[in-house]
Amino acid sequence: MKAGEASFLAMNTSVIVTTYNRPDALGKVLDGLEHQSILPDEVLIADDGSGPETTEEISRRMSGSPFPLRYVWQEDEGFRAARIRNMAVSKAVGEYIIFLDGDCVPGKFFLKDHLSLAEGGCFFQGKRVLLSRRLSSRFSLKDTNSIPKLLRYLLSGDISNSHHLIRIPLLPATFSTRMTGIKSCNMGIFKKDLAAVNGFNQDFVGWGREDSELAVRLYRYGLKRKGHPFMCVCFHLWHSENDRNQLEINERLLKETIESNEYFCANGLAQN
């Protein structure tokens, strides 16, 4: 164990799970979080305008949850992941925030891995194993921890990104300031660092690039990206491709940030 690792394992942690009208997938994600080897101090569901089925799924789980389960909801006015994540961050009590999407099922060491790899001056970018459409409907928590099942799914062509399948904690982490592979569906960061850059840029509406734009500002603020190919892996359930009609606008917003000298966005966390 590295110096300081024990203190990070013990630090107060909030997991923010973003969701929109997929209560079945959200249930599998919560199953994974409820069976972690180290439990989070709280889980916040950041709901981008789901209907009553999602509310019912969360209400059903609240009384039996092994951690405080909190619900943050906003009106459905299109894809506004940046804003709902900021809303959840503003209510989070943890000093460390782990972002997880509501269709990304964590294995039992997910949280422990994140905390083991947390480091000052860095944000952590986790990895995904991608599941096929036919596998996603029947995939469950038990599958995440069964090497024989995962190998069978791999051989049947139901898994891609399979090089992340095996957990190997002994290998060293990597550090970079690359832009490729930035995904807020599995990301860990100190809350104070999010506050320093004003969180996600809420000018991003519609799918795409809000996480990359955040990374640009985190790099400019002085953070590095930390990664590990065989730890902090989640299993991404299949979904149809998101509507990309705002992508051109979002690409332009990203370009403007890259060309600026600012790390603090004007419309972000503090505006909630």
C-alpha positions as CSV (number, residue, x, y, z in Angstrom):
1,M,0.0,0.0,0.0
2,K,1.4,3.4,-1.0
3,A,1.8,6.2,1.5
4,G,-1.5,8.0,1.9
5,E,-3.6,5.2,0.3
6,A,-5.2,4.2,3.7
7,S,-6.5,7.7,4.3
8,F,-8.0,7.8,0.8
9,L,-9.8,4.5,1.4
10,A,-11.4,6.0,4.5
11,M,-12.4,9.3,3.0
12,N,-16.0,10.4,2.7
13,T,-17.2,9.4,-0.8
14,S,-20.3,10.3,-2.8
15,V,-21.3,8.3,-5.9
16,I,-23.4,10.2,-8.4
17,V,-25.4,8.0,-10.8
18,T,-26.9,9.8,-13.9
19,T,-30.0,8.3,-15.3
20,Y,-32.9,8.9,-17.7
21,N,-35.9,6.5,-18.1
22,R,-34.0,3.2,-17.7
23,P,-35.2,2.0,-14.3
24,D,-34.3,-1.6,-15.1
25,A,-30.7,-0.7,-15.9
26,L,-30.6,1.7,-12.8
27,G,-31.7,-1.3,-10.6
28,K,-28.7,-3.3,-11.8
29,V,-26.3,-0.4,-11.1
30,L,-27.7,0.0,-7.6
31,D,-27.4,-3.8,-7.1
32,G,-23.7,-3.4,-7.8
33,L,-23.3,-0.4,-5.5
34,E,-25.1,-2.2,-2.7
35,H,-22.7,-5.1,-2.8
36,Q,-19.4,-3.2,-2.9
37,S,-16.5,-4.5,-0.8
38,I,-16.3,-0.9,0.6
39,L,-19.6,0.9,0.6
40,P,-20.0,4.6,-0.4
41,D,-21.1,7.1,2.2
42,E,-24.0,8.1,0.0
43,V,-25.4,7.5,-3.5
44,L,-27.1,10.4,-5.4
45,I,-29.3,9.6,-8.3
46,A,-29.0,12.4,-10.8
47,D,-32.2,12.1,-12.9
48,D,-32.4,14.1,-16.1
49,G,-36.2,14.1,-16.2
50,S,-37.3,10.5,-16.0
51,G,-40.9,9.5,-15.6
52,P,-42.6,7.9,-12.5
53,E,-41.1,4.4,-13.1
54,T,-37.7,5.6,-12.1
55,T,-39.1,7.4,-9.0
56,E,-40.8,4.1,-8.0
57,E,-37.6,2.1,-8.4
58,I,-35.7,4.5,-6.2
59,S,-38.4,4.7,-3.6
60,R,-38.6,0.9,-3.4
61,R,-34.9,0.7,-2.5
62,M,-34.6,3.6,-0.1
63,S,-35.6,1.8,3.1
64,G,-33.4,-1.2,2.6
65,S,-30.4,0.6,1.2
66,P,-27.1,0.1,3.0
67,F,-26.1,3.7,2.4
68,P,-28.1,7.0,2.2
69,L,-29.8,7.0,-1.2
70,R,-30.7,10.5,-2.4
71,Y,-32.7,11.6,-5.4
72,V,-32.0,14.7,-7.5
73,W,-34.4,15.4,-10.4
74,Q,-34.9,18.1,-13.0
75,E,-37.5,18.7,-15.7
76,D,-37.1,16.8,-19.0
77,E,-36.0,19.6,-21.3
78,G,-33.7,17.4,-23.4
79,F,-30.3,16.0,-22.7
80,R,-28.9,18.1,-19.8
81,A,-26.4,15.8,-18.2
82,A,-24.0,18.7,-17.3
83,R,-26.7,20.5,-15.2
84,I,-28.1,17.4,-13.4
85,R,-24.6,16.3,-12.4
86,N,-23.8,19.7,-11.1
87,M,-27.1,19.7,-9.1
88,A,-26.1,16.4,-7.5
89,V,-22.6,17.6,-6.8
90,S,-24.0,20.7,-5.0
91,K,-25.9,18.4,-2.7
92,A,-23.2,15.8,-2.2
93,V,-21.5,15.5,1.2
94,G,-18.4,13.5,0.1
95,E,-15.0,15.0,-0.3
96,Y,-14.5,12.6,-3.3
97,I,-17.0,12.3,-6.1
98,I,-17.4,9.2,-8.3
99,F,-19.5,9.7,-11.4
100,L,-21.2,6.6,-12.8
101,D,-23.9,6.3,-15.4
102,G,-27.1,4.5,-14.7
103,D,-26.4,1.9,-17.3
104,C,-22.8,1.0,-16.1
105,V,-22.9,-1.9,-13.6
106,P,-19.9,-1.9,-11.2
107,G,-18.2,-5.1,-9.9
108,K,-17.7,-5.5,-6.1
109,F,-14.2,-3.9,-6.1
110,F,-15.3,-0.8,-8.1
111,L,-15.4,1.7,-5.2
112,K,-12.3,0.2,-3.4
113,D,-10.3,0.5,-6.7
114,H,-11.4,4.2,-7.1
115,L,-10.4,5.1,-3.6
116,S,-7.1,3.1,-3.8
117,L,-6.2,5.1,-6.9
118,A,-7.4,8.5,-5.8
119,E,-4.5,11.0,-5.7
120,G,-4.2,14.7,-5.1
121,G,-3.5,16.7,-8.2
122,C,-5.3,14.1,-10.4
123,F,-8.7,13.1,-11.5
124,F,-9.3,9.4,-12.3
125,Q,-10.7,8.1,-15.6
126,G,-12.1,4.6,-15.3
127,K,-12.8,2.0,-18.1
128,R,-15.8,0.2,-19.5
129,V,-16.5,-3.3,-20.8
130,L,-19.2,-3.0,-23.5
131,L,-22.1,-5.5,-23.5
132,S,-24.1,-6.5,-26.5
133,R,-27.8,-5.9,-26.9
134,R,-28.8,-9.5,-26.4
135,L,-26.6,-9.9,-23.3
136,S,-27.6,-6.6,-21.6
137,S,-31.2,-7.6,-20.8
138,R,-30.1,-10.7,-18.8
139,F,-26.7,-9.4,-17.4
140,S,-26.7,-9.1,-13.6
141,L,-24.5,-8.4,-10.6
142,K,-23.5,-12.1,-10.4
143,D,-22.1,-11.9,-13.9
144,T,-19.7,-9.1,-13.0
145,N,-17.8,-11.4,-10.6
146,S,-17.9,-14.6,-12.5
147,I,-14.8,-15.1,-14.7
148,P,-16.2,-18.3,-16.4
149,K,-19.4,-16.5,-17.4
150,L,-17.5,-13.4,-18.6
151,L,-15.2,-15.6,-20.7
152,R,-18.2,-17.4,-22.1
153,Y,-19.8,-14.1,-23.1
154,L,-16.5,-13.0,-24.6
155,L,-16.3,-16.2,-26.8
156,S,-19.9,-15.7,-27.9
157,G,-19.2,-12.2,-29.1
158,D,-21.3,-10.5,-26.5
159,I,-18.5,-8.5,-24.9
160,S,-16.1,-5.9,-26.4
161,N,-13.4,-3.8,-24.8
162,S,-12.6,-7.2,-23.3
163,H,-8.9,-6.3,-22.5
164,H,-10.3,-4.6,-19.3
165,L,-12.0,-7.7,-18.1
166,I,-9.5,-9.1,-15.6
167,R,-8.7,-7.1,-12.4
168,I,-4.9,-6.8,-11.9
169,P,-4.2,-4.3,-9.1
170,L,-0.5,-5.0,-9.0
171,L,0.1,-3.2,-12.3
172,P,1.0,0.6,-12.1
173,A,-1.4,3.4,-12.9
174,T,-0.7,5.7,-15.8
175,F,-0.7,9.5,-16.0
176,S,-1.4,11.8,-18.9
177,T,-3.2,14.9,-20.2
178,R,-4.6,13.1,-23.3
179,M,-8.1,14.0,-24.5
180,T,-9.0,10.6,-26.0
181,G,-11.1,8.3,-23.8
182,I,-12.5,10.9,-21.5
183,K,-15.9,9.6,-20.2
184,S,-17.8,10.9,-17.2
185,C,-19.7,7.6,-17.0
186,N,-16.8,6.4,-14.8
187,M,-14.8,9.2,-13.3
188,G,-13.4,10.0,-9.9
189,I,-12.5,13.5,-8.7
190,F,-12.1,15.5,-5.5
191,K,-15.0,17.8,-4.9
192,K,-12.7,20.8,-4.2
193,D,-11.2,20.4,-7.7
194,L,-14.7,20.4,-9.3
195,A,-15.5,23.5,-7.4
196,A,-12.3,25.2,-8.5
197,V,-13.3,24.9,-12.2
198,N,-17.0,25.4,-11.5
199,G,-18.0,21.9,-12.4
200,F,-19.6,20.9,-15.7
201,N,-20.3,23.6,-18.2
202,Q,-24.1,23.9,-18.3
203,D,-24.0,25.6,-21.7
204,F,-23.7,22.0,-23.0
205,V,-27.2,20.8,-23.9
206,G,-27.7,17.6,-26.0
207,W,-25.4,14.7,-26.1
208,G,-21.7,15.0,-26.4
209,R,-18.4,16.7,-25.3
210,E,-19.4,18.1,-21.9
211,D,-17.0,15.6,-20.3
212,S,-14.2,16.5,-22.7
213,E,-14.7,20.2,-22.0
214,L,-14.5,19.6,-18.3
215,A,-11.2,17.7,-18.8
216,V,-9.7,20.6,-20.8
217,R,-10.4,22.9,-17.8
218,L,-9.1,20.4,-15.3
219,Y,-5.9,20.1,-17.2
220,R,-5.6,23.9,-17.4
221,Y,-6.2,24.1,-13.7
222,G,-3.2,21.9,-13.2
223,L,-4.6,18.4,-12.7
224,K,-3.4,15.2,-14.5
225,R,-5.5,12.4,-15.6
226,K,-4.8,9.1,-13.8
227,G,-5.9,5.8,-15.3
228,H,-5.5,2.0,-14.9
229,P,-6.5,-0.5,-17.6
230,F,-7.4,-3.3,-15.1
231,M,-9.1,-1.5,-12.2
232,C,-12.2,0.6,-11.7
233,V,-14.0,-1.2,-14.6
234,C,-17.7,-1.1,-15.1
235,F,-20.0,-3.1,-17.4
236,H,-21.8,-0.8,-19.9
237,L,-25.3,-2.1,-20.8
238,W,-26.2,-1.7,-24.5
239,H,-28.4,1.2,-25.5
240,S,-29.4,2.8,-28.8
241,E,-27.3,5.7,-30.0
242,N,-28.1,9.1,-28.4
243,D,-29.5,11.8,-30.5
244,R,-26.5,13.8,-31.8
245,N,-28.3,16.8,-33.3
246,Q,-26.6,19.2,-30.9
247,L,-23.1,17.7,-31.4
248,E,-21.9,20.4,-33.8
249,I,-22.8,23.1,-31.3
250,N,-21.1,21.2,-28.5
251,E,-18.0,20.7,-30.6
252,R,-17.8,24.5,-31.1
253,L,-18.2,25.1,-27.4
254,L,-15.3,22.6,-26.8
255,K,-13.2,24.3,-29.3
256,E,-13.8,27.7,-27.7
257,T,-12.6,26.3,-24.3
258,I,-9.5,24.8,-25.9
259,E,-8.6,28.1,-27.4
260,S,-9.2,30.1,-24.3
261,N,-7.0,30.5,-21.2
262,E,-9.8,30.0,-18.7
263,Y,-10.4,27.0,-16.4
264,F,-13.5,28.4,-14.7
265,C,-16.7,28.2,-16.7
266,A,-19.3,31.0,-16.3
267,N,-22.4,28.7,-16.2
268,G,-21.6,25.8,-13.9
269,L,-21.7,24.4,-10.4
270,A,-22.0,27.7,-8.6
271,Q,-25.1,28.6,-10.7
272,N,-27.2,25.8,-9.0
